[in-house]
Amino acid sequence: MSAQLPEGWTLAASAFNWSPELMVADRTSPEIAASIGASGVANVIELEAAQTWRTFPDPSDAETSSIRSALDATGTSVSIVGASLDDWLTATTRRSEDERYEFLLPQLRAAARLGAEGIRLPLGQAGPALLERLLPRLHEHGLALYEELQGQQSLDKPQNAAAVEAVAAVDDTSIRLLLDISMLMPSLPPSYLARLRAGGVDASLVDALEHDWRNPATLDAVQAALRGGTVPPPVHTLFMNLVIRFGRSDARELREILPLVGGVHLKFWDLDDTGGRISNPIREISAELATVGFTGTLCSEWGGHEWIDSLTPEQATRAHLALAREAISEGASTPVTA
């Protein structure tokens, strides 16, 4: 018998995990999305608007209806649509507030037509004025808007704290936070470290990353390598994960914002759970969320396909969902200590 989740908690999978198959392009994005439910991996999924609609950023009703039919036929429902807000008309000209608002409205309409519960934006991108302006539209469509914290977006940074406060100030359940547990990485993925070593990154720095990731001095060394130009060009983009996508926070540090959280991304990079590297953050955040009465989706999201080609998206997601279900069940039933 599979582990039981608390009432109101839904385990989902992100269609983003199938990005490698999208790049092969032998199936369309809607076909891939529908296959997630058809294959039994997950019957609740997240979609990325820019990956899903050929008519993006103004999804046509006809295309949306076709996607909805494909999903319905496989018993697949949509939890959250990752929306996109392009703030720039050209390389030097920003969209006005009216233009930013109008850019999002077709995506809201399309998400609602798919039966999604909400849309997602990066933390702070909308800004307080646009959040307030969107609120009536969210009510009209029966949607929530989730602002996502991830990676290095810790609450001790003023801009992040201000963005969270803007969400709290709206004081409406249609505006909520989404927490990506890439914020809570106790150590780095072995597969990632192996790629850095193979790519020629200084061995002493990789050793520090492997054994002392959360030490502030380690991040200082990362910044020094970037400033000094010592990161080999072939792995430079991959190296940037260290300052953007890989976080060093602790679940307890997020307690004050958890009542605002309506969704969680269970980000994973590889499947090496040695020492609970993957499962412990899931247990810890599940325990904290259970304490505040959380309800919502917890979505498996695979970031490691950027450097791992030995797993198919289906293999990686199935294995991660099984691990996550056990960890959520254990964490949510464990009392939180002060």
N, C-alpha and C positions, 0 to 999 in steps of 0.2 A: 504494500500500500504506500503510495507516495505521500510525502510530508504535506501536512495541511497548512494553508496560509490563513492568517486572520481574516475574519469577515470584512469585506470591502477592499481587500488587497488583491490586485490582479497582476499576474506575471505575464509579460509581453516580450516580443522580440522586435528589434528594429530592422526594417528593410535595408537600412544603411549597411548592415552586416554583409549584404549580398553585393556590395559595390564592385568587387572583382568580377562578378558575373555580368554586371552592367557594362563594364568596360569591354568585355568580350563581345557584347552586343548581338548575341544570337537569340536573345529573348528581350522583349520590352520590359520596362520597369513595372508596369501593371501585371504582366505575366509572372514576373519574378515574385512580386508581392503576393499574388493569389496563390502561388505555389507554396508559400510558407505555411498557409493553413491547409492546403491540399495534402501536403506531405506529413502533416501532423506535428510539425515543429512547434507551432504556436497558433492559436486561433485569434489572438489579439496582437496587432502589430502597430508600430509607428512608421510613418512615411515621411520622406523629405520632399517638400513641394517641388524644389528645383529638379529633383531626380524623377519625379512621378509624372508630371504633366508636360507634354510636348508644347502645349499652349501657354506654359508659364512665361511671364508672371501674371497673366490674365487668363486663368484656366477657363476653357469654354464649358458651357453646360453639357454639351453633347459628349465631350471627352470625359467629363466627370461622371456622367451617367454610365458610360461604358466601363469605366474603372469600377464604379460601385457594383455593377452587374457581375463583373468578373470576380470581385471579392465575395459578394453574396453567394455566388455559385459554389464557392469552396468553404463557406461558413467562416469567413475571415472578416473580422471587424477592426476598425481603426480607433486607436486610443487618441494619439496626438499626431498632428501634422507639424513637422518642422518648417515654419514659415521663413521667408526671407525678406528683409527690408533693406533694399539698396539705397543708401543715403546719397548716392552721387549720380547726377545726370551725365556728367562728363568727368574727366580726370581732375578738373579744377572747379566744377560747379556743383554745389550741394543742392539736393531737393529741398523745396520749401516745406514747412509743416503741413500745408494742404496737400502737397504732392506725396509726402511720406504717408499720410493718412489714406489717400486714394490708392497708393501702391499696395497697401495691405488689404483693402476691402474685397477685391476679387478672391484673395486667398482665404479670407474668412468665409465667404459664400461657398467656395469649393469644399472647404473642410466640413462645413455643415451638411452639404449635399452628400458627402461620403459617410455621414453619420459619426464623425469624430467627436470626441468630447472637448477637444481644445486644440490650440495652436501653440507653438513654442518660438520664442525669440531669445537671443543672448541677453544676459543680465545687463540692464541699463541702457540698451540700445534705443528703446522706444522713448524713454524720458517721461517725466511726470505729466506733461501737457498731453502727449499722445495717449498715454494710458487712460486718462480721464475722458478724452474724446472718443476712444474706442469702446468704453464701457457700455453705452447704450446699444452699440452694434453687437457686442458680445451677448448681451441679454437677448437681443432680437433673435440671434442665431442659436441660442442655447449653448454657447461655447465658453470655455475658460481660456485665458491667455497665461502661459507659463513663461517666466523669465528664468533662464538656466544659469546656475553657478557651476563652474567646473575647474579642474586643474588647479592653477595657482591663484584662483579668485578667492583668497581667504578674506575673512571678515575684518582683519586688522588693517586692511587697505582702505583708506577713506572713500575712494570712488565706489568700492563694492558695498561698503556700509551705507552710503548715500542711496545707492540703487535699491538696496533692500528696504530702506526706510520709505522710499517712494512707493514700493509695492504695499507696504504696511499702511501707508497713509491713505490709500484708496479705500481701504476697509470694506472690501467686497470680495466674496469668494470667487468671483469671475476673474480676478487677477491674483495669481499665485506664483510661488517659486517652484522650480524644478531643480533638484539636487543631483549632480553627477558625482558618483563616488570616486572619480578620478582625483577628487580633492583629498582622498583619504588613503593614499598609497603608503603602506608601511615600508615597502622596498620596491625596487624596480624589476620589471619583467626580465627573466634570464634570457629570453629570446632577443630582447632589445639590446641588452648589454653585449651579447654575442655579436650582434651586427655592428655595434660601435667598435668592438675589438677588431673584428675583421676589416672594418673600414679604416683602420689606422689611427683611431683616437688614442691619445697618450695612455699607456697602460696604467700609470699611477692614478690618473683621473678616473679611469673606468673602475679601478679597485675601490676608490673612494665612493663612487656611485653605487657599487655593489654592496659595500659593507657599512656605509655611513650616509645613506641618502638623506635623512632628515636633519643632519647637522648643517646649520647655516653656513659653515665654512665650505661645505661641499658645493652649495649653490654659488658661493662666491668664486670658487675655482671654475665652475661652469662659465660664469660671466667673464672671468679673466681670459679663459680660452677663446671665447667669442671676440672679446675686444682685441686680443693679441693675434687673431687670425690664424690660430694653430689648429682649428678644426678642419680636417680634410674636406675639400669641396664635395666629394661624392656622398658624404653623410651629413652635410651641413643642415639640410632641411630636416632630416631625422633627428639630429642633435637638438633642434629647437624645441622638440617636445619637452625637454628638461626645464625650460623656462616658461612654457605655456600650458601644456596639457597634463603634466605630471604634478600632482599636488602633494603637500606635506602636512596637511591638517589632521586633526583628530576629531572623531565624531562628537566628543563632549564639547568641543569648541563651537559646535553648531546649535547647541540646545536652544538658544534664544530665538532662532529663526524657524525652528522645526514646526511650530503651529502654522506657519505660512506655506509649508511645503505640501504640494498636491501631487507630486510625481517624482520618481527617482530613476536615474539612468544607472544601471549596474554595469558600468564600463569595465571591460576586461581587455587584456592585450594578448595573453597566451593562456594556456590551461595548466601551467605549473603552479600548483597550490602548496608547494613546500612551505612549512611553517605557517600555513593559513594565510599566505600572501593575498589570495583572492577572496577566500571565504570569511576571514576575520572582519574586514571592513563591512561586509554585508551583514554579518551577525551584529556588529556593533551599531550600525545605523538602524537596523531593524529593531533592536532593543530600544533605542532612543525614540524611534517613530511610534512604536507601540505605546510608549508612555504618554504621548500627546494625542493619542486617538487618531492617528493617520488613517486615511483611506485614499486609494488611488492606484496608479499603475507603477510597477517596478519593471523596467524594460532592459533586457539584455542588449548591450551595445558593444560591438567588437571593433576596437581600434587597431588591433595588431595585424589586420590584413595588409597594412602598408609594408610590412617586412616579413610576413609569414606566408609562404605559398604551399606549405605541406599539409594544410587543412583546408577543406572546402568550407564555405560559409555554413552549410547545413551541419556538418560535423562539429564545427566550433560552437555553433549556437545551441545545438542539442545538448552537448556536454556541459556547457556553461549553465543552461537553464536547469539541468538536473542538480548541479552543484549549488546554484543559487536558491532553488526551492528548499533544499535541506538547510542551508545557512539562514534563510529568512525564517523558517519555522523554528529553528533553534533560538535565534536571536529574539524573535518577537515573544517567545515564551520565557525569556530570561529577565528577571527584574534588573533595572538599571541601578547602579550604585552611584553615590554622590561623587 
